Amino acid sequence: MHSINDSLSGLRVGVVGAGRLGSALAGALREARVDVLGPAGRCEVPEGCDAIVLCVPDAEIGPAAAAVAGAAPLVGHTSGATPLSALEATRAGAFGLHPLQTFAPGSSGLTAFAGAGCAVAGSTPAALAFAAALARALGMTPFEIDDEGRAAYHAAASVASNFLVTLHAAAERIAAGAGLEPADARALLLPLVRRTLDNVAELGPERALTGPIARGDHATVDAQRQAVAEAAPELLALFDELVRHTRALAEVPA
């Protein structure tokens, strides 16, 4: 059974934004026995809250902050890349709370957050402590990121998550050259992807790397390149760039 962190006891948290993250956050906080109001629509202002969390697209943080100005002593956003200065209009203690996790449609409950890291920031010690307490109540591990490091942090998250999806889509496209339908390619490739990620977690990127580039098998890589050129020529530049970086990782000469 989950219990409220002592620093959250008796506090009411408003959630603005009823998208994937806002809905998941409100539901998980309720499961953690935090007093939650919302998720409210982007133009709505939760009343009687000790803190408000804005779960809106980055471009809408400024307008949303202006809308809730004066409504709570603490106001935060859930953007990984946006500085806390975007919350200046709130006239409140500003905090950042960015779960280092991806949320698919329907993600809900504490299981959607538990075990993930969470980038936190605060314009005051109290705001930072609140963000960290909120992260812990959700089962996440908070770590502090300042405004100067936000862009690099968020770029790393995009490479690790968003670009992985893009790469898998590219793999499905190339697999069509072998006569595989996308759904079939996905079912066949995902166990490989999962094992690869497990190996990276256990061994690190350098030791987890396998395949023809790591072996220095240039002939096989050339054959792969030709197959990509025939099956998905629009992906050839991406393939070449990935080969270059993989050779560097493997310390294999071109």
Secondary structure, 3 states (H helix, E strand, C coil): CCCCCHHHCCCEEEEECCCHHHHHHHHHHHHCCCEEEEEECCCCCCCCCCEEEECCCHHHHHHHHHHCCCCCCEEEECCCCCCHHHHHHHCCEEEEEEEECCCCCCCCCHHHCCCCEEEEEECCHHHHHHHHHHHHHCCCEEEECCHHHHHHHHHHHHHHCHHHHHHHHHHHHHHHHHCCCHHHHHHHHHHHHHHHHHHHHHHCHHHHCCCHHHHCCHHHHHHHHHHHHHHCHHHHHHHHHHHHHHHHHHCCCC
